[in-house]
Each structure stands twice: as C-alpha cells, then as structure tokens.
Amino acid sequence: MSEVDLQMMSLKELKAYVLSHREDDQAFHTYMDRLQAEATWTSYPPLKSMEDMENYPEVIERFQQDSGRHS
C-alpha cells in the first residue's frame, strides 16, 4: 500500500479520503486539526427566545445571504 501525503491534500480531498478510509485514525486526526485551524465559524451564546436574534443582526444578514445562494 502506498503512503498518502495527508498534508498535501486540500481540506476537501482530505475529507473525501477520511470518509473512504474510516479506519485511518491518523487521517481523521489530521482532518480534525486542519478543520479547527481553518475554522470560519463564529460561536454565539444560546438564544433564550426568537427575540434574542435582534441582538445578532449580522447572523440574520449572513443567513439571508446564504439562503439566497442556495435558491
């Protein structure tokens, strides 16, 4: 079996590799490390009501932009 260079794979390629080689723990950990390092998400505290969304207008705007792309 030939060695694969996990570091040279794009995140998308690495995800596909991990999904097709689920027994490869090293690939999984490499993927998780890269996912964390390239994180593009923002964390917010949990909402107590829908009215709390008014405190996060940037979230609403981003959601509306993302929804428009998938229409």
C-alpha positions in Angstrom: 0.0 0.0 0.0 1.4 3.4 -1.0 1.7 6.2 1.6 -0.6 9.2 1.1 0.6 12.7 1.9 -2.2 14.0 4.1 -0.5 17.4 4.4 -0.6 18.0 0.7 -4.3 17.3 0.4 -6.8 20.1 0.3 -9.4 20.1 3.0 -12.0 18.8 0.6 -9.7 16.0 -0.6 -8.8 15.1 3.0 -12.5 14.9 3.9 -13.1 12.5 1.0 -10.1 10.4 2.0 -11.3 10.2 5.6 -14.8 9.2 4.5 -13.4 6.4 2.3 -10.8 5.2 4.8 -12.6 5.4 8.1 -10.1 3.1 9.8 -7.3 5.6 9.2 -7.1 7.3 12.6 -4.1 9.5 11.5 -6.1 10.9 8.6 -9.1 11.6 10.8 -6.9 13.5 13.3 -5.2 15.4 10.6 -8.6 16.4 9.1 -9.9 17.5 12.5 -6.7 19.5 13.2 -7.0 21.2 9.8 -10.7 21.9 10.2 -10.0 23.6 13.6 -7.1 25.6 12.2 -9.1 26.8 9.2 -12.3 27.4 11.1 -14.6 30.1 9.6 -17.5 29.9 12.0 -18.4 32.2 14.9 -19.8 31.0 18.2 -22.7 32.8 19.9 -24.4 32.1 23.2 -27.6 30.1 23.0 -30.8 32.1 22.4 -33.4 32.2 25.1 -36.1 33.3 22.6 -36.5 34.3 19.0 -36.5 37.9 20.0 -32.8 37.4 21.1 -32.0 37.2 17.3 -32.4 41.0 17.3 -29.2 41.2 19.3 -27.3 39.5 16.4 -28.2 41.3 13.2 -25.0 40.1 11.5 -26.3 36.5 11.9 -29.6 37.3 10.3 -27.8 39.1 7.4 -25.4 36.2 6.8 -28.3 33.6 7.0 -30.2 35.6 4.4 -27.2 35.9 2.1 -26.5 32.1 2.4 -30.2 31.3 1.8 -30.1 33.4 -1.4 -27.2 31.5 -2.8 -29.0 28.2 -2.4 -32.2 29.3 -4.1 
